[in-house]
Amino acid sequence: MCFCAQIKMVMTSAFAPSEPSLVASAQELPAVDVAIVGAGIVGLSLACALRNSGLAIALIEATPYRRENTKGQAYALHQVSRYFFEEIGVWDKLMPHVQPFEVVQLSDERFPLMVNFSPADLGTEAIGYVGEHAAIAETLQSVVQSASNVTFYCPWRVVTNEVQGDRAQLTLISGDPTQPKVAHLAARLVVAAEGGKSPLRQQMGIEPKGWKYPQSCVVATLEVAHPQPVIAYERFWPTGPMGVLPLPQNRYRVVWTLPHPEAEAVAALDDRSFLATLQPYLDPQMAEITAVSDRFVFPAQFMQVNSYAADRFVVIGDAAHRCHPVGGQGLNLGLRDVWNLAQQILATPLEEIGDRRHLMQFHRQRWWQNVLTLAFTDFLNRLFSNTWWPLVAVRRCGLWLLRTVSPLKRLVLRFMAGLLLPLPTDCQFPRGR
Ligand SMILES: Cc1cc2nc3c(=O)[nH]c(=O)nc-3n(C[C@H](O)[C@H](O)[C@H](O)COP(=O)(O)OP(=O)(O)OC[C@H]3O[C@@H](n4cnc5c(N)ncnc54)[C@H](O)[C@@H]3O)c2cc1C
């Protein structure tokens, strides 16, 4: 289904923007206060947070949304993300599509001491929720569609961003091959929510710092025969962590970290061989697997930008940081970026939106908060993807401590759920419909 086709948007295409006739006939799009580049979950969430705010918003996406292109991606959403979606008034629309989970089970290979985190450790009704990309994106798109102050430009790709006085000037090329077009759009502030590659980030001189892991994640969705306990598993194997997330309708999403060559080899197996290889690593309760989806491979990476802000420009979500999928943090951090940024935009006088002073404040806030979580995911991956016996002994003592010292267990869980850091709650979001 092409959801984009149903919603308010400006349809138009790919060509070389340097082609003189097209550049000369460039269309001037109505100027906006905030231009959001990229309509992944992070960009869509920012558009939702700013809907009905009175600000003119452009949401620009290069690729029309298609459910089959989402690779079945699913995300563990932590409590902090639920609070954010509640604040912006979309949680009630998302809730029917997400799977709450009440137990997170942590285990180290086949070591018998497992740690079970429960909602009582957090004082909440669920530890977290698993949402499929398709369900979240479609819900947020329908909210954006109903917002009179948001114009959705799709398929349009932003190719350049230049600051001219008190405005940023974007150049866009349209993605409709039958109608090659170029357009300009002026904005007080450009928000790059373009995902990991973020061409605009490079243009604006913002540098990503980090490394690639020697590991990739093989992801697949499993269907099981009978209803299972709604448990999310984080199982650590010497090759890397394996996350198993419960989905609605007796399904599980497996995120299995392996060294690159093994990941490629496992992903290329046929269904039967793949399941036979995977099964020994799963919880024995998941015995009757009836179907498995296609497999996809994602290389794991650690990255944070040196600065979240430049002149009239900020980066958020995967454009600003990427981490190992262990603990399911990436999107949750991106949503925290959105929460902080939206709060700041709404609290800023119109003529000061995009002002460097405010953007640097956003940078300082997000950089240190995100680096703590990014570092923790790196620590977990290194600690557990290891067979050196002193480390094995240390981490098993750690599991024992987590099992026996309740305050420590609660502290770790609150940190992973994003609840230890201050929440930006002193902001009233205009909710609208
Ligand atoms: C295997 C795996 C498992 C994961 N599991 C979890 C999890 O359980 N929980 C969690 O919180 N996170 C998880 N993550 C991380 C999560 O996937 C990402 O953090 C999140 O999807 C990033 O969203 P985004 O909107 O920032 O970027 P993207 O989803 O990459 O969206 C960027 C959008 O921008 C568009 N775009 C790019 N450039 C331009 C341009 N120049 N002009 C116009 N449009 C443009 C792209 O087409 C795209 O639609 C996981 C990641 C992996 C790899």
The ligand as a MOL file (V3000), in Angstrom:
LIG
                    3D

  0  0  0     0  0            999 V3000
M  V30 BEGIN CTAB
M  V30 COUNTS 53 58 0 0 0
M  V30 BEGIN ATOM
M  V30 1 C 18.2120 -4.3350 13.8170 0
M  V30 2 C 17.7670 -3.0790 14.4970 0
M  V30 3 C 16.8800 -3.1440 15.5670 0
M  V30 4 C 16.4840 -1.9820 16.2300 0
M  V30 5 N 15.6400 -2.0810 17.2950 0
M  V30 6 C 15.2920 -0.9680 17.9630 0
M  V30 7 C 14.4230 -1.0520 19.1010 0
M  V30 8 O 13.9740 -2.1250 19.5090 0
M  V30 9 N 14.1140 0.1080 19.7540 0
M  V30 10 C 14.6170 1.3110 19.3450 0
M  V30 11 O 14.3310 2.3190 20.0000 0
M  V30 12 N 15.4150 1.4190 18.2700 0
M  V30 13 C 15.7630 0.3210 17.5670 0
M  V30 14 N 16.5630 0.4340 16.4700 0
M  V30 15 C 16.9850 1.7710 16.0110 0
M  V30 16 C 15.9120 2.3970 15.0940 0
M  V30 17 O 15.7010 1.5610 13.9920 0
M  V30 18 C 16.3620 3.7720 14.5970 0
M  V30 19 O 16.8860 4.5150 15.6710 0
M  V30 20 C 15.1820 4.5580 13.9980 0
M  V30 21 O 14.5310 3.7960 13.0290 0
M  V30 22 C 15.6960 5.8670 13.3820 0
M  V30 23 O 14.6120 6.5890 12.8370 0
M  V30 24 P 14.8580 7.9570 12.0310 0
M  V30 25 O 13.5000 8.4800 11.7240 0
M  V30 26 O 15.8310 8.8110 12.7640 0
M  V30 27 O 15.6110 7.5340 10.6870 0
M  V30 28 P 15.0790 6.7100 9.4210 0
M  V30 29 O 14.1070 5.6740 9.8210 0
M  V30 30 O 16.3160 6.2580 8.7070 0
M  V30 31 O 14.2910 7.7780 8.5380 0
M  V30 32 C 14.9500 8.7610 7.7640 0
M  V30 33 C 14.0210 9.2010 6.6370 0
M  V30 34 O 14.5890 10.3350 5.9730 0
M  V30 35 C 14.4280 10.1930 4.5610 0
M  V30 36 N 15.4900 11.0000 3.9300 0
M  V30 37 C 16.8390 10.8110 4.0310 0
M  V30 38 N 17.5060 11.7950 3.3790 0
M  V30 39 C 16.5520 12.6310 2.8590 0
M  V30 40 C 16.6130 13.8380 2.0930 0
M  V30 41 N 17.7840 14.3960 1.7570 0
M  V30 42 N 15.4500 14.4300 1.7260 0
M  V30 43 C 14.2470 13.8950 2.0860 0
M  V30 44 N 14.1420 12.7430 2.8170 0
M  V30 45 C 15.2700 12.1310 3.2030 0
M  V30 46 C 14.5690 8.6920 4.3320 0
M  V30 47 O 13.9540 8.3070 3.1180 0
M  V30 48 C 13.8370 8.1330 5.5640 0
M  V30 49 O 12.4640 7.9670 5.3350 0
M  V30 50 C 16.9780 -0.7170 15.7960 0
M  V30 51 C 17.8500 -0.6400 14.7080 0
M  V30 52 C 18.2450 -1.8010 14.0670 0
M  V30 53 C 19.2060 -1.7050 12.9060 0
M  V30 END ATOM
M  V30 BEGIN BOND
M  V30 1 1 1 2
M  V30 2 1 2 3
M  V30 3 2 2 52
M  V30 4 2 3 4
M  V30 5 1 4 5
M  V30 6 1 4 50
M  V30 7 2 5 6
M  V30 8 1 6 7
M  V30 9 1 6 13
M  V30 10 2 7 8
M  V30 11 1 7 9
M  V30 12 1 9 10
M  V30 13 2 10 11
M  V30 14 1 10 12
M  V30 15 2 12 13
M  V30 16 1 13 14
M  V30 17 1 14 15
M  V30 18 1 14 50
M  V30 19 1 15 16
M  V30 20 1 16 17
M  V30 21 1 16 18
M  V30 22 1 18 19
M  V30 23 1 18 20
M  V30 24 1 20 21
M  V30 25 1 20 22
M  V30 26 1 22 23
M  V30 27 1 23 24
M  V30 28 2 24 25
M  V30 29 1 24 26
M  V30 30 1 24 27
M  V30 31 1 27 28
M  V30 32 2 28 29
M  V30 33 1 28 30
M  V30 34 1 28 31
M  V30 35 1 31 32
M  V30 36 1 32 33
M  V30 37 1 33 34
M  V30 38 1 33 48
M  V30 39 1 34 35
M  V30 40 1 35 36
M  V30 41 1 35 46
M  V30 42 1 36 37
M  V30 43 1 36 45
M  V30 44 2 37 38
M  V30 45 1 38 39
M  V30 46 1 39 40
M  V30 47 2 39 45
M  V30 48 1 40 41
M  V30 49 2 40 42
M  V30 50 1 42 43
M  V30 51 2 43 44
M  V30 52 1 44 45
M  V30 53 1 46 47
M  V30 54 1 46 48
M  V30 55 1 48 49
M  V30 56 2 50 51
M  V30 57 1 51 52
M  V30 58 1 52 53
M  V30 END BOND
M  V30 END CTAB
M  END
